[in-house]
């Protein structure tokens, strides 16, 4: 038997729409990362981007379990001395709900050029409208 190694020009990509309403953030992110990476396909090859395109709608309605909504912080550094900043999850969800979902998915992808290429196939929207209607995406339910 021979092992089949996928080539980037022979991959057929699909478009999926995921409704994030009422879904837990981490569970949503891990399942979307699996599709972006292509691990759900039988032709998965670790060094080739075999994943599909994913459109996430209703990012503003994603939930966290327990008291994480009040206790979770997003930290970043400005680059200046003493420039560590932190923003609470609930405040960030009011201002930038798309960033929260994208940040969770990006953290579950490989940290290299291949991971950045996979992340470019993710499209997230706060509301229920999206711009990828022309691609005729399939609805995906987890």
Residue pairs with C-beta under 8 A, 6 or more apart in sequence:
4 43
5 45
5 48
6 43
6 44
6 45
6 48
6 50
7 48
8 48
8 49
11 38
11 43
11 48
11 49
11 50
13 51
13 52
13 53
13 121
14 52
14 53
14 137
14 138
15 52
15 53
15 54
15 55
15 132
15 135
15 136
15 137
15 138
16 35
16 52
16 53
16 54
16 55
16 137
16 138
16 139
16 140
17 54
17 55
17 56
17 57
17 130
17 132
17 137
17 138
17 139
17 140
18 28
18 32
18 54
18 55
18 56
18 57
18 140
18 142
19 57
19 58
19 128
19 139
19 141
20 28
20 56
20 57
20 58
20 59
20 61
20 62
20 101
21 58
21 61
21 62
22 61
22 63
23 62
23 63
23 142
24 62
24 63
24 64
24 65
25 62
25 63
25 64
25 100
25 101
25 104
26 104
27 142
28 56
28 62
28 101
28 104
28 142
29 101
29 104
29 105
29 107
29 108
30 108
31 142
32 54
32 56
32 105
32 122
33 105
33 108
33 109
34 40
35 51
35 52
35 54
35 140
36 51
36 52
36 54
36 105
36 109
36 118
36 119
36 121
36 122
37 44
37 50
37 51
37 109
37 110
37 118
38 44
38 45
38 49
38 50
38 51
38 52
41 50
43 50
44 50
47 114
49 114
49 117
49 118
51 118
51 121
52 121
53 121
53 122
53 123
53 132
53 135
53 137
54 121
54 122
54 123
54 140
55 123
55 124
55 125
55 130
55 132
55 137
56 101
56 122
56 123
56 124
56 125
57 125
57 127
57 128
57 129
57 130
58 125
58 126
58 127
58 128
59 97
59 98
59 100
59 101
59 124
59 125
59 126
60 93
60 97
60 126
60 127
62 93
62 97
62 100
62 101
63 69
64 72
64 89
68 89
69 89
69 90
69 93
70 88
70 89
70 90
72 88
72 89
73 86
73 87
73 88
73 89
74 86
74 87
74 88
74 89
74 92
74 100
74 103
75 84
75 85
75 86
76 84
76 85
76 86
77 83
77 84
77 85
78 84
78 85
89 100
92 99
92 100
93 100
97 126
98 124
98 125
98 126
101 124
102 119
102 122
102 124
105 119
105 122
106 115
106 119
109 115
109 118
109 119
110 118
123 130
123 131
123 132
